[in-house]
């Protein structure tokens, strides 16, 4: 009985060894190694497989280091470029430059050493109502022949004479006539009109969002390299190893993603953690320069706003004070405005990091003085001609009446009435 048990155990042991060798041979077959390898050969094979798997990890580490260096270097270069462009702007030159129709091309614009990186358009929003609290009144002097043309304010200096009362109807106290009272003259001004009538598109928040999204997309784009470590293709090399062999990593289970993710290598880097704050600081500073540049539009927009309020019919009003001088000053002032707008309204300007494009706003504002002049020249002569024809007709009628022969008292009284009427209404 004991002999039978021994033989049974021996057969079972032989089958186990045979099965184990079969499994080992199957693994060796996958790696194209011959059957019947000795223990020494298998030991050497496991050693080389372990080294190969360590090499796979080393390649992934080097790749991750390279990818993180590419990403951080790109972000650093971008932020550095933003900073250098922003700091290279000479705002004094930009603010004091005339941008007339014959200005040099953008490549030779003032205060610029490098091409701008961003583009911003200036949109004119003159349909927006100006709050009453923003409209100020400033006292000005009367306009005389010694005044400068730029001091002429059509809204203030084009005045109508008061309707005089008939002296016979005016009450008289028998005293000395009072000196005329001169009312002070005020002009309207809007110190911050550009805040209401100009808008930048895109604005700072738009560009900050775009840059941060670009950085995030860039990080996703470089996650395009497949890992070597824990790759399914290397599983046969891991299967060769025994439990007592030195296996790199806790296990050789294939991860959810086979792409190398450098995020774990850069998560503590300030270029990854603080990139939004860095970009935001630079962009907000750059757009503050844009806001300062838009103050150049303030006097132009104020003139544009006041011109829209002018009722040009006052130029032909019968009670207009000094009508010839008023008409002459108005046309001369609009000619001055045309030259002023041409010199001060930029089409494009490079402000360090940003190129500002105000072409649309310029095309809307710049031609208006000439349009007003054309309007004045079209209707004023027509009104004056019609008025002169009416006056000539009236004069001819009075002349005929005054030329009537006088032969008696009644005719003399009638003639005297014609004379008094003509004198009173001339």
JOUR-V444651 format. One record per backbone hydrogen bond with DSSP energy under -0.5 kcal/mol. CO is the residue of the C=O (numbers start at 0). NH is the residue of the N-H. Records with the same first field share a line. If there is no record, write none. Layout:
BEGIN
CO = NH ; NH
END
This chain:
BEGIN
0 = 4
1 = 5
2 = 6
3 = 7
4 = 8
5 = 9
6 = 10
7 = 11
8 = 12
9 = 13
10 = 14
11 = 15
12 = 16
13 = 17
14 = 18
15 = 19
16 = 20
17 = 21
18 = 22
19 = 23
20 = 24
21 = 25
22 = 26
23 = 27
24 = 28
25 = 29
26 = 30
27 = 32
28 = 31
37 = 41
38 = 42
39 = 43
40 = 44
41 = 45
42 = 46
43 = 47
44 = 48
45 = 49
46 = 50
47 = 51
48 = 52
49 = 53
50 = 54
51 = 55
52 = 56
53 = 57
54 = 58
55 = 59 ; 228
56 = 60
57 = 61
58 = 62
59 = 63
60 = 64
61 = 65
62 = 66
63 = 67
64 = 68
65 = 69
66 = 70
67 = 71
68 = 72
69 = 73
70 = 74
71 = 75
72 = 76
73 = 77
74 = 78
75 = 79
76 = 80
77 = 81
78 = 82
79 = 83
80 = 84
81 = 85
82 = 86
83 = 87
85 = 88
88 = 90
89 = 93
90 = 94
91 = 95
93 = 96
96 = 98
97 = 99
99 = 102
104 = 107
105 = 108
108 = 111
110 = 89
117 = 354
119 = 356
120 = 122 ; 200
121 = 360
122 = 124 ; 198
124 = 127
130 = 133 ; 134
131 = 134
133 = 135
135 = 188
137 = 186
139 = 184
141 = 143
143 = 146
147 = 150
148 = 151
151 = 153
152 = 155 ; 156
153 = 157
156 = 158
158 = 320
161 = 163
165 = 168 ; 169
179 = 181
180 = 182
184 = 139
186 = 137
188 = 135
189 = 192
191 = 194
192 = 195 ; 196
193 = 197
196 = 124
198 = 122
200 = 120
202 = 206
203 = 207
204 = 208
205 = 209
206 = 210
207 = 211
208 = 212
209 = 213
210 = 214
211 = 215
212 = 216
213 = 217
214 = 218
215 = 219
216 = 220
217 = 221
219 = 222
221 = 223 ; 224
224 = 259
227 = 230
230 = 233
231 = 234
233 = 236 ; 237
234 = 238
235 = 239
236 = 240
237 = 240
241 = 244
244 = 246
245 = 247
257 = 226
259 = 261
260 = 263
261 = 264 ; 265
262 = 265 ; 266
265 = 268
268 = 271 ; 272
269 = 273
273 = 277
274 = 278
275 = 279
276 = 280
277 = 281
278 = 282
279 = 283
280 = 284
281 = 285
282 = 286
283 = 287
284 = 288
285 = 289
286 = 290
287 = 291
288 = 292
289 = 293
290 = 294
291 = 294
292 = 295
293 = 296
294 = 297
296 = 300
297 = 301
298 = 302
299 = 303
300 = 304
301 = 305
302 = 306
303 = 307
304 = 308
305 = 308 ; 309
306 = 309
309 = 311
310 = 313
311 = 314
312 = 315
313 = 316
316 = 319
318 = 160
319 = 322
321 = 325
322 = 326
323 = 327
324 = 328
325 = 329
326 = 330
327 = 331
328 = 332
329 = 333
330 = 334
331 = 335
332 = 336
333 = 337
334 = 338
335 = 339
336 = 340
337 = 341
338 = 342
339 = 343
340 = 344
342 = 98
343 = 345
346 = 357 ; 358
348 = 350 ; 355
350 = 352 ; 353
352 = 116 ; 117
353 = 350 ; 355
354 = 119
355 = 348 ; 357
356 = 121
357 = 361
358 = 362
359 = 363
360 = 364
361 = 365
364 = 367
366 = 370
367 = 371
368 = 372
369 = 373
370 = 374
371 = 375
372 = 376
373 = 377
374 = 378
375 = 379
378 = 382
379 = 383
380 = 384
381 = 385
382 = 386
383 = 387
384 = 388
385 = 389
386 = 390
387 = 391
388 = 392
389 = 393
390 = 394
391 = 395
392 = 396
393 = 397
394 = 398
395 = 399
396 = 400
397 = 401
398 = 402
400 = 403
404 = 406
407 = 411
408 = 412
409 = 413
410 = 414
411 = 415
412 = 416
413 = 417
414 = 418
415 = 419
416 = 420
417 = 421
418 = 422
419 = 423
420 = 424
421 = 425
END
